[in-house]
Amino acid sequence: MHLYKLNPLLFFGFCLLLASCDPSKKAILTPKPDGFASLHFLGEQSIPYNLLYNNTTVGGLSGIDYDSAHGTYYLISDDRSALNPARFYTARISFTQNGIDSFYFTDVHNLLQSNGNVYPNNKQDPYHTPDPEAIRYNAISNQLVWSSEGERIVRDKDTVLENPSVIMIAADGKYIDSFRLPANLVMQSIEKGPRQNGVLEGLTFADNYSTLFVNVEEPLYEDGPRADVVDNNAYIRILKFDVATKTNTAQYAYKLDPVAYPANPSTGFKINGVPDILSIGNNKLLVIERSFSTGRLPSTIKVFIADLNAVTDVTNMPLMNSTQFLPVTKKLLLNMDNLGIYIDNIEGVTFGPTLPNGHKTLLFIADNNFTQIEKTQLLLFEVIE
């Protein structure tokens, strides 16, 4: 999702506040019974604003995944072919238990349509302009899968309906195939189905790459209201796909936390949604909730452990005003507000290499929305089990 942030003067005041923070406050050590006891913050690194790489402008990095066999990271940009054709990058990142040592790009590839052409921007063809959000690597097939949110613009004289999509590509960006979406993900001109800019945000493979989980960022119209500063039963859907048949086999209801802070002014933009998910095995996911409100530049990022076992398949069930289902259960693992550092618009997460002490690592990436007052931020964590 593209976040449109306001009140940039608040950023400078916030920076002064950060200068007084205690850098020793790195660990959130609340024991959890799910294999993930806590996440220990190791460090961050930011990619310079409007960095040029191979004749492309780096920014809008909305998804990240790691190929452990080759030490390669895949990062997708949510540029809608506006600055450069839709694309993804490969990179190398080195780090230790003391933090991130280096980051550098190794290549960039265009995302290609089924006809072999790059994707158009919305001035060239608004009905086929992508909105890339997530990317995952399949180590068995050596292929990638990425998601697009599509478009929903409904006006009297200007209606654009473009369905979201989940697309398989080769490692060089060439189109291979697409997943078949269920009927409730079809864009409509009436208030039914997905909302604009709140659709397919997160992806993760599971079950040895035989399953793909996909999530919508915000509730479908028929599932109820968007999240607000009070609990209003805002449910999103996590969709399960069979990778072999590329079909949707189940859908699960996941309840969002309320928006973390009221907007200032009160009529300003505010949101809480899920920008990414990551399988941790046994039908459990790490789920990122990203909350932002006008008047406050940082985002509130919460990481939950979500359990999809023994929950209701809600594929054919609208969720609004319904209690006839068992939703996904979730437990808070980390609220990044408690780290005492500036946290930007986190949109992607991946496991990284194992540390010398045998502990897993997690890397988070922030989307700077191609604006100078935001940061393309990498955050590194050690997983304490």
Phi, psi and omega in degrees: 000141173274125178258132180256101188264142184241181177054060182297338180298332179296335180299318184290322175296324180291323178299320177298322178297319180298326183298336181265000182287151177277111184291350180283349183278076187255333191251139172249104193246067175256113183302138178231147184268024189245017184092337175250099180286320181193171173241128181256118183288124181257332180161176181220162172210143180247143176270132185303146179298134178055034173303134177263129177221122179048048176065025173235154175267121181278130178170174179061030184287111192247352180208149181215142174212161188234129173262100187290331182293328183245000179067029185251137172256141175249130181229127182257140176262142178266020171299121183275048184060023181278314178270314176216161178305147181310140194200168170222158183244156165247151185208165171241138178226128176243141180202166176228187176292352178265358177128190181276125180271316184205155176217130174208146178281148179243339179190167173220140181228139173286142168282126187250146175285173181296336178274002178090356181270159172290163180281144179280162170271178187286348173277328179282316183197090184294344182274352180226022177276127183278164171226079187294140183225322185221155179213139176222148180257133176259108185289339179282314183267352186056039177238170179240156171230140179221158182241149174234141180279348184070207182207147174217097175242116183241106177224163182302317185247004186209085179250123177237118176240113178231121184293148170295169183205155172233117194235136174267135179224161172284170183295344177260008176097355182289137181296137176244307184193175176224154176279148180271119185275147177289165186298329184283001173256007177282131178292138181226154180281340173270169182279074178211139183090206186286150170276158176296135172063024179221038191251242191278100185254320186242150178221148169200136172281152177212172176053050179055045175070014176271345180238142172236122172264138180227143178234148167274147184283320183232164182299142167297157181305316184284355179263353176125188186284164170292159178300147179227181182287348172246157180292117181233025178056053177275110182250131168257176178244137167253121186255136179256130179240144170273120185293323182295316182264347180060035181240153178281125184251342179195159175223141183232146181269129180235124184271127178281147167293160173296161172303137190290324184223145175293153177285152176226105009288167186296339179273001183286175182289141173208152184201148158224130180204183183249109180273343178197159177223158181211124181291137173240014177091165177057036178062033176238150182229148159277130180239125175268129168251128183243116180247136177217142176223138176307139180099354180220111189293316179294159171260153171263118184246120175245140177245123182245153165262119183251132181251117182265007179281143174057042175242167186277136169283113186254025184308314185255026187232117170291141189265345183298128176060022181250145173236013186269040179205156173258116181280171172300137174270148183219149177227135182289126175261320184203133166249112185293346173302333184277359181280341180076022177230165176289131178238125181265204192279072182297127181230349182218155179212146175209154166288144174250197179293160175282137178287161178304334179277003177090359182276146175288162175234155173234137175241132177247146178237139179253138177271122182272004180055024181057033177241148187287333183277358175249164187241136165278097196247131172256130178240132182247132178230147170263134179272120176261119183257000000 
